[in-house]
Amino acid sequence: MGVAYQNNGLYNWHMKRSSLTWLCAGLCFILAACATQAEHTKPVTGSNASSTMLSSSVQSHTSSFATASHSSENLLDDTVPDVTGLPIEERLLENGALEIGSAKAKRVMTLFTNHDCEYCQDFQNNLLPHLIQNYVSKGKLRIDIVPFKMAKYPNSDASAAIVICAATQGKGAAMNQLLFANVDKKTLRKNIADLKLDFKALDGCTSGQWVEEQLQKTSTVSDAHHITLVPSYILGEKTFTGLPEWSDLRGQVDAMIK
């Protein structure tokens, strides 16, 4: 049986606007450090970056998937495949979710997650690579990643905001993975700097009204599906809660695709 964390409902979305800025404090020092390094690098431009936040909601970007997973040629067992560098299409949806995979994929998984949740981290690092390798990269499945705020993790909105804002530059999936990585702050700073983002734009995005509206939209999605535990995911008409074994998850996905 899977395991999951629960939202105890103590967190109130209707807080002052300045609260999000306060929540970002734990991560903003990383952005500041990265911005200092980025002053000597060329900002992301062209097809892999959007000029406005609005355009990112309708445009797809292709970026390399980053993971700390171990490699394996045998995908029939539970060994986590290495999908590092695999080009994955991504887009930011109107409901605030980050979608990865081809927009032409007929099947979708909606994944509710939180960067501070241990079981969500396990899902991201040990199960998502399987899904990427076996379904997403083959155009069979797209995954909508919906951040889920939790009272016990006051920085939930801060990390979610950074992922959403990184997605406006076509780097949402990569940023999402980095925030799940179990590394020290120095390594995290370096890894984020390596994304070569426009950090001035990123900082402006995370402190603006637009990203708050996107977070509210993701909250609406979670409420609409009565999500109270993470990780949770929806396949077709079925909602699953907890951290499954890969064999079980594969069976669930195959049943939906068939």
N, C-alpha and C positions, 0 to 999 in steps of 0.2 A: 504494500500500500504506500502511496506517495505521502510526502510530508509537505507542510506549507505553513506560512506565517499568516497571521490574521490581523486585519485592521480593526482596532478596538473602538473606532468612531470618535475618539477624543479630539482628533485634528479637525479644525474648523477652517474650511476654505475661505470664508469671508473674513480675511484678516486684512490689515492695512497693506497697501501696495509696497511700502518700504520693507515689509517683512521678507519678501522674496529676496531683496538685496541682502538682508541680514543672513538669510539662509545660504546665500551664495558665498558667504565669507570663507567658508572652509575650502572652497574650490577656486575662488577668485585669485588667490595668491598664486595658484598654478598658472592661470591665464596671464597674470601679470608677468610672471617669470618667462613664460613662453613668448609673450609679446616683446620682451626685451631681446630675446634671441632672434625673434622674427624680424626685427628692424633691419637686419642685414640680409634678409631673404626676400625673394619676390613673392607677393601675395598670389593666392590661387586665382586663376582667371580662365576664361574659355569655357569649354563644354562641361567641365567638372565643377564649375562654381556658378551660382546664380547671382544676378545683379540685384535682385530684390527678394524679400522674404515671400512675397505673394507668388512670384513665378516658381519658387521652389515647390509650392504645393501642387503644381500641375506638371512639373518637369521631372524626368527620370535622370539619374546620374549613375555612372558606373564607377565603382571604386573597388579597391582590393580589400578583401575580408581579412581582418587581423585576428589571430587567436593564439593562445598559449597551449593549444592542444598538442598531443603527440601524434606522429604520423603512423599510418598503417595502410597496407595494400589490401588487407582482408576486411571488407566492410560487412561480412556476415556475422562477425562476432561483436563484442562490446568495446573493442579497442577504439579509442577516439581518433577519427581521421584528421589529418593535417590539411586544413583548407586555407592556410596562410597564403595570401597573394592571389587567391581565386577572385576573378572579377565578378562582382555581384551588383546588379542593378538595384538602385534604391530611390525612393521618393517620399516626400512628406505629404501625407493625406490631409484633406480638409478637416478631418476630425482630430488632427493632432498626432495621429499614429505615424510611426516610421515604418514604411513598408519596404521589405527587401524581396528581390526576385523579379522575374519578368511580369510586366503588367498584363501579359497575354495568358499567364497561367490561370487555368480555370478554377483551381482549388485554392482556398486560403485558410491559413491558421491565424487566429487572433491570440496573441500571447500577452498576458498581463504579468508584469514583472517589476522588481524594485532592486536598485543597485546595491542596497545594503543588506538584502536578504540572502542568507547563506544558501538556501535551496535554489533561489533564483540564479545565484552564481554558478551552482552546479549545473543547472539547466543550460545556462549560457555556454559554459566551457566544455561540458561533457555530452550534451544532447544536441544543441544547435549545430555543431559541426557535422553531425550525422545527417541532420535535416538538410543542411546546405549541400553536402556531397551527394546525397541520394535523391533529393527531390527538387530543391531550389535551383541548383546549377543545371538541372535537366529540363527546367521549364514546367515541371509538374505541380509546383507549389509556390505560393508567395506567402510571406509571413508578415503580419501586421503587429508591430511591437508597441504595446500601450503601457506607458509608465503608470504605476499604481502607488499613490501616496499613502504613507502609513504614519500613524501618530508616534510610534516608537522610533522612527527614523526621521528626525526633523529636517534633514537635508534632502529628503526625497524629491521635492520640487526643484531644488538647486541643480542636482545632477541631471534630472529630466530636462530642465531648461537648457543646459549645456548641450545635451544630445540633440534636442530639437533645433537649436541655433546652429550647431555643426552641420545638421542636415540641410540647412539653407545653402551651404557651401559644398554639398555632395559628400560629406564626410560623417554623416550621422551613424551609420553602421560601425565605422571604425572607432568613433568616439564612444559609442555604446559599449563596445568590446573592451576598450581601454579602462573604462570606469568599473568594469566588472573584474578586471585583473587584480590579483592579490599581490601588489608590488608596493615598494616604499614610495614616498612622495617624490624623491629625486628621480627615480626611474619613471614615475608617472609623468613628471614634468617633461622629461626627455622624450617620452613616447608621444605625448601630445604635441610637442614642438615639431616632431618628425612628420606630423600630418600636414605641416606647411599651410595652416589656415590663415585667413586674414583676422588676426586677433583683435584688432581695433573694432572691426565689424562684429566679431563674436561677443566682445564685451558689451558693445552697445545693444546687441540683441538680447543678451541675458538680463539686462537691467531695464528693458523696455516693456511697454504695455502689451505689445503683440504677443510675446511669449507667454505672458500671463493668460491671455485669451486662449492660447493653444493648450495650456495646462488645464484650464477649465473645461475645454472640449474633451480631453482625455478622461477627466473625472466624470463627465457626463456619460461617456462610453462605458466606463466601469460600472456606474450606477445602473445603466440600462440593462446590463447583463447580470446584475446582482452579484458582482464580484466582491468577496470579502477576504479571500485567501490568495496568497501567491506562493509559488507560481500557479497560475491557472491558464488554461488555453481552451479555445473553442475550435472544434473541427466539425464543419457542417452545422447540424442542429444540436450537437452534443457539447457539453461543457465538462472539462476534466480539471481536477484540482490536485495539486501535489506534484512531487518529483517521481516520474515513472522510471522503470527500467527501459533501456533502449529497445529491447525486444517488444515490450508492451506498446511503446509509443509508435514504433514502426508498424505494428499491427493495426493500431488506431488510424494512422495515416493511410495505410493501404486500404483499409475498409472504406474510408471516405472517398478515395480516388476511384475505387472500383464501382 
